[in-house]
Amino acid sequence: MIALAILFAVLGACCSAIGAHLQHKGVQAATRDTALRLRGAAALVHNRAWLAGFAVLFACAVLQILALALAPVTIVAPIVVLALPAVAVLNARTSGERLDKTAVVAIVASTLGVALFVALASSRAAAVEFPSSAVLLACQIIAGAVLLFGVIGALSNGLARCVALATGAGAAYGLVSVLVRDVTYTFQREGVLGIPPLSVTGLVLAFAVGSWFIQLAYASGPPDIVVGCQTVLSPLVATAIAIGLLDETADAGGWAGVGLISGAAVAVVGVALLARHHPEATARAAPHAAERRMFRASSRH
């Protein structure tokens, strides 16, 4: 069961990378001259690239649900980070831009950081029933975090807006993973009547908000930064909730806890470096650097 869950999760990560690339292409085409707003979002349903991305991401969602039905959150959720290097390479090849050494190191760091995190967490994971009080607290915490990142995104622009919105989406999707696990696990044990309404409601709302944040992030930056923030934050949030609030692991203290924190820190630093050294970021910085050199040259004369 665990091996099958991992296979589904890996396939889902690949679908996530392809779907993100296609949807980013569609959003960029639809918002070439205007910002993405609720009215403009209707144009996306007529964009073939965006629709193809939606279909691929739907397949990703099905694979993730199957994986979460077969294994605990701490095993399944972090595997989505495999979408990060895949979408970075895919976007670089199609755009004709090259990732510099720092960007490559950032991708590797994020991947290894989450790999360490899931390796330590998965060895201690166990299938448990989630208490409704803990699920409610998790929903409240993530709702506050998503609101905060939404405000930051609304008050910023460019790559800063992209990172803030993608981070908010990652937090929302992390909660989605937890709630999907709660719904599927309860369904297997108690049937349809046993499914908690709170988890179903939270699942729908978190998925809707996260999806909208993702589209807004695509309109503000490159897909690999969006996927990077999402794929790092989502598993970290999901696993943190599963460990800290829902007791999905038997023992996450001591050196294991240090390893978990270290892996998370490395992954977050990797995403920050990718946002700073991505080709789009360096391209935006280059004109300003050139202007400063011209100003210094003219001041000498």
Stockholm file with secondary structure:
# STOCKHOLM 1.0

chainA/1-301         MIALAILFAVLGACCSAIGAHLQHKGVQAATRDTALRLRGAAALVHNRAWLAGFAVLFACAVLQILALALAPVTIVAPIVVLALPAVAVLNARTSGERLDKTAVVAIVASTLGVALFVALASSRAAAVEFPSSAVLLACQIIAGAVLLFGVIGALSNGLARCVALATGAGAAYGLVSVLVRDVTYTFQREGVLGIPPLSVTGLVLAFAVGSWFIQLAYASGPPDIVVGCQTVLSPLVATAIAIGLLDETADAGGWAGVGLISGAAVAVVGVALLARHHPEATARAAPHAAERRMFRASSRH
#=GR chainA/1-301 SS CHHHHHHHHHHHHHHHHHHHHHHHHHHHHHTSSSCCCHHHHGGGGGCHHHHHHHHHHHHHHHHHHHHHHHSCHHHHGGGGGGHHHHHHHHHHHHHTCCCCHHHHHHHHHHHHHHHHHHHHHHTTBCCCCCCHHHHHHHHHHHHHHHHHHHHHHHTCCHHHHHHHHHHHHHHHHHHHHHHHHHHHHHHHHHCGGGSCHHHHHHHHHHHHHHHHHHHHHHTTSCHHHHHHHHHHHHHHHHHHHHHHTSCCBSCCCHHHHHHHHHHHHHHHHHHHHHHHHSHHHHHHHHHHHHHHHHHHHHHHC
#=GC SS_cons         CHHHHHHHHHHHHHHHHHHHHHHHHHHHHHTSSSCCCHHHHGGGGGCHHHHHHHHHHHHHHHHHHHHHHHSCHHHHGGGGGGHHHHHHHHHHHHHTCCCCHHHHHHHHHHHHHHHHHHHHHHTTBCCCCCCHHHHHHHHHHHHHHHHHHHHHHHTCCHHHHHHHHHHHHHHHHHHHHHHHHHHHHHHHHHCGGGSCHHHHHHHHHHHHHHHHHHHHHHTTSCHHHHHHHHHHHHHHHHHHHHHHTSCCBSCCCHHHHHHHHHHHHHHHHHHHHHHHHSHHHHHHHHHHHHHHHHHHHHHHC
//
